[in-house]
Amino acid sequence: MTAGNGWRPGLVALDVDGTLVTYAEFHDPPRPAVADAVRRVRDAGSHIVIATGRSLHSTVALFDHLGLKDGYAVCSNGAVVVDVATRTPADVVTFDVSDPVRYFTEQIPDAVLAVEELGRGYRVTGEFPTGDLDGEVVVVEHDELIARPVTRLVVRWPNGDRERLREIARDSGLPSVDYAIGYTAWLDIMPEGVSKASGLSLVASHLGLSAADAMAVGDGHNDLEMLRWARLGVAMGQAPDDVKAAADEVCGDVEDDGLAALLDTHFAASE
């Protein structure tokens, strides 16, 4: 669905990696042009909602970088909705990862697995590549990994092929999970029905808004649902072709501060 002339979104949902920041700038704040454009949208009265695959503890610094003091953020690909003012979870969806852990351990013995420790870090079965995880990382046995319900399971195959990992996930037949393949040979296993779109739908409801009031911007396969959910879904210029095909509009590349140009164009056009 397209936005139409003169329409101003009441909710602007923004992916982080590949949208607000480049993948090489994972630990850096958004560039000044991007941060300033986001602040102008906020000052114009629209709700800025970060919608990311990052965990809560990896997201909160962005609130300060972007001047966000209230409202909500969607973390962990939709499993965690965060109250920005208190920096605490407002809604959390968890699930039992016993079956997925057993399946992927059997199918990919050299994969390393991780589950989120909400707000702190991860429990992992082995060493992840440098820079993959932040926060507190604790190595545990597989039994401890599945000891209680979690927000998501991460399967990382450092020496594996991304497409083969996608095939293994598709062939699992597990009824209780949805899948989002990350930037490399990385698999996020989510509670069934959970996506950035489901988290944003909850946020919109809290704000008295709906998908008809929303613009969403992203670049990855875990953004597909939210791009389709929003009245205006925008893919970044470097996004894969199938992500672009799912969007209503394509903006500039993240390396060229494409988000800043997009926001300035849409909000200037609606003034």
C-alpha positions as a printed Julia matrix, in Angstrom:
271×3 Matrix{Float64}:
  0.0     0.0    0.0
  1.35    3.46  -0.81
  1.17    6.46   1.48
 -0.59    9.03  -0.62
  0.09   12.75  -0.94
  0.18   14.76   2.26
  0.17   11.74   4.57
  2.39   11.95   7.64
  3.06    8.74   9.58
  2.2     8.84  13.26
  4.57    5.94  13.88
  7.97    5.5   12.21
  9.49    2.06  12.8
 13.23    1.86  12.17
 15.45   -1.17  11.86
 18.93   -0.65  13.31
 21.69   -2.57  11.53
 21.72   -1.72   7.85
 19.25    1.13   8.4
 20.21    3.39  11.32
 23.84    2.22  11.25
 26.0     0.28   8.81
 26.99   -3.28   9.66
 30.59   -2.1   10.13
 29.37    0.5   12.66
 27.56   -1.97  14.93
 29.07   -0.49  18.1
 28.92    3.13  16.94
 26.08    5.65  17.25
 24.13    6.62  14.11
 25.89    9.15  11.92
 24.98   12.8   12.64
 22.86   13.21   9.5
 20.78   10.16  10.4
 20.43   11.03  14.09
 19.42   14.61  13.25
 16.78   13.44  10.76
 15.31   11.04  13.34
 15.17   13.83  15.92
 13.33   16.08  13.45
 10.7    13.38  12.94
 10.31   13.03  16.7
 10.07   16.83  17.12
  7.38   16.89  14.44
  5.22   14.76  16.73
  5.58   11.28  15.24
  6.51    8.3   17.39
  9.93    6.84  16.62
  9.98    3.1   17.34
 13.24    1.21  17.04
 12.44   -2.27  15.68
 15.48   -4.5   15.79
 16.8    -8.01  16.05
 19.17   -6.72  18.7
 18.57   -7.63  22.32
 17.39   -5.13  24.92
 20.86   -4.62  26.37
 22.24   -3.89  22.89
 19.52   -1.36  22.07
 19.2     0.99  25.05
 22.24    3.12  24.13
 20.43    4.12  20.93
 17.72    5.82  22.99
 20.31    8.36  24.13
 21.96    8.69  20.71
 18.58    9.51  19.17
 17.17   11.56  22.04
 14.34    9.12  22.75
 12.94    9.59  26.24
  9.58    7.84  26.07
  7.48    5.53  23.95
  8.44    1.99  22.98
 11.02   -0.09  21.15
 10.74   -3.58  19.65
 13.73   -5.83  20.36
 14.68   -9.47  19.74
 12.77   -9.48  16.44
  9.48   -8.79  18.21
  9.75  -11.02  21.28
 10.49   -8.09  23.6
  8.67   -4.75  23.65
 10.56   -2.18  25.72
  9.32    0.86  27.64
 11.82    3.51  26.58
 11.32    5.71  29.67
 12.13    2.92  32.14
 14.29    0.82  29.79
 12.49   -2.26  31.0
 10.36   -4.85  29.18
  6.72   -3.93  28.7
  5.86   -7.25  27.04
  7.85  -10.47  26.63
  7.03  -13.61  24.63
  8.96  -16.78  25.51
  8.89  -20.4   24.36
 10.39  -23.81  25.08
 13.49  -24.38  22.93
 14.05  -28.04  23.83
 13.04  -29.44  20.43
 14.92  -26.86  18.34
 18.08  -27.29  20.43
 18.01  -31.06  19.99
 17.29  -30.81  16.26
 20.02  -28.34  15.39
 22.54  -30.06  17.66
 21.95  -33.29  15.73
 21.89  -31.68  12.28
 24.84  -29.31  12.78
 27.13  -30.66  15.51
 29.69  -27.88  14.97
 27.14  -25.07  15.37
 27.14  -22.96  18.52
 23.85  -22.07  20.19
 22.79  -19.16  22.38
 19.72  -18.01  24.28
 19.07  -14.52  25.56
 19.4   -13.54  29.19
 16.95  -10.67  29.05
 18.64   -7.34  29.63
 22.03   -8.91  30.38
 23.53  -11.04  27.63
 23.5   -14.67  26.52
 23.94  -18.25  27.65
 25.95  -20.08  24.97
 27.13  -23.61  24.23
 30.49  -22.51  22.83
 32.56  -19.62  21.57
 30.9   -17.3   19.05
 32.99  -15.38  16.49
 34.46  -12.18  17.91
 31.97   -9.31  17.81
 28.88  -11.48  17.3
 27.52  -11.1   20.83
 27.73   -8.37  23.42
 26.77   -8.14  27.05
 27.49  -10.89  29.54
 28.24  -14.21  27.8
 28.21  -17.4   29.89
 29.1   -20.84  28.5
 26.71  -23.59  29.65
 25.84  -27.2   28.86
 22.97  -27.92  26.47
 20.69  -29.02  29.34
 21.07  -25.65  31.0
 20.35  -23.9   27.72
 16.86  -25.44  27.67
 16.18  -25.23  31.39
 13.54  -22.5   31.05
 11.56  -20.71  28.33
 13.45  -17.99  26.43
 12.75  -15.15  24.01
 14.78  -16.67  21.18
 17.38  -19.24  20.26
 20.38  -18.31  18.12
 22.06  -20.91  15.93
 25.47  -19.77  14.66
 27.4   -21.91  12.19
 30.79  -20.18  11.89
 32.11  -22.49   9.18
 28.78  -23.2    7.54
 26.88  -22.04   4.51
 24.02  -19.6    4.93
 21.81  -21.23   2.31
 22.41  -24.7    3.75
 21.42  -23.39   7.18
 18.24  -22.03   5.63
 17.49  -25.47   4.15
 18.08  -27.23   7.47
 15.72  -24.8    9.18
 13.06  -25.26   6.5
 13.29  -29.04   6.73
 13.01  -29.16  10.51
  9.25  -29.58  10.57
  9.18  -28.01  14.03
  5.67  -26.62  14.62
  6.48  -24.06  17.28
  8.98  -21.71  15.68
  9.27  -19.13  12.93
 12.62  -18.37  11.34
 14.56  -15.27  10.37
 17.92  -15.75   8.71
 20.44  -13.11   9.67
 23.26  -11.4    7.78
 25.56  -14.46   7.78
 25.17  -18.15   8.74
 23.05  -17.11  11.69
 19.58  -18.32  12.53
 17.14  -16.68  14.93
 14.46  -19.04  16.13
 11.47  -17.18  17.48
  8.26  -18.04  19.3
  5.57  -18.92  16.78
  3.86  -15.87  15.31
  6.46  -13.44  16.68
  8.05  -10.91  14.33
  8.84   -7.23  14.27
  5.32   -6.77  12.9
  3.7    -8.48  15.9
  5.72   -6.3   18.26
  4.85   -3.16  16.33
  1.19   -4.06  16.32
  1.29   -4.18  20.11
  3.15   -0.87  20.28
  0.68    0.78  17.91
 -2.18   -0.39  20.1
 -0.51    1.09  23.19
 -0.17    4.4   21.34
 -3.73    4.44  20.02
 -2.51    3.92  16.46
 -2.59    1.15  13.85
 -0.66   -0.12  10.83
 -2.49    2.51   8.77
 -0.54    5.18  10.68
  2.85    3.53  10.26
  5.93    3.79   8.1
  8.55    1.04   8.51
 12.11    1.04   7.18
 14.48   -1.92   7.03
 16.92   -3.91   4.94
 16.78   -7.56   6.02
 14.67  -10.69   5.83
 13.61  -10.17   9.45
 12.07   -6.87   8.26
  9.75   -8.44   5.69
  6.75   -8.75   8.0
  6.94   -5.19   9.25
  7.41   -3.77   5.75
  4.21   -5.53   4.72
  2.44   -4.56   7.96
  2.99   -0.83   7.7
  0.99    1.44   5.45
  4.32    2.46   3.93
  7.14   -0.09   3.92
 10.51    1.21   2.75
 13.53   -0.96   1.91
 17.06    0.36   2.15
 18.98    0.63  -1.11
 21.34   -2.25  -0.32
 18.54   -4.64   0.72
 18.18   -8.0   -1.06
 15.87   -8.01  -4.06
 13.11   -9.95  -2.29
 13.06   -7.39   0.53
 12.82   -4.58  -2.0
 10.0    -6.43  -3.75
  8.04   -6.57  -0.49
  8.39   -2.83   0.07
  6.32    0.05  -1.28
  9.37    2.21  -1.78
 13.17    1.92  -1.88
 15.41    4.63  -0.44
 19.17    5.2   -0.59
 21.9     2.9    0.66
 22.78    2.93   4.36
 26.36    3.87   3.44
 24.97    7.04   1.86
 22.73    7.94   4.86
 19.7     6.85   2.85
 17.44    6.91   5.91
 18.17   10.59   6.55
 17.22   11.53   3.0
 14.08    9.41   3.19
 12.85   10.96   6.42
 13.6    14.5    5.32
 11.82   13.97   2.01
  8.66   12.47   3.52
  8.32   14.91   6.35
  9.17   17.96   4.3
  6.62   16.85   1.69
  3.87   16.63   4.28
  4.44   20.04   5.89
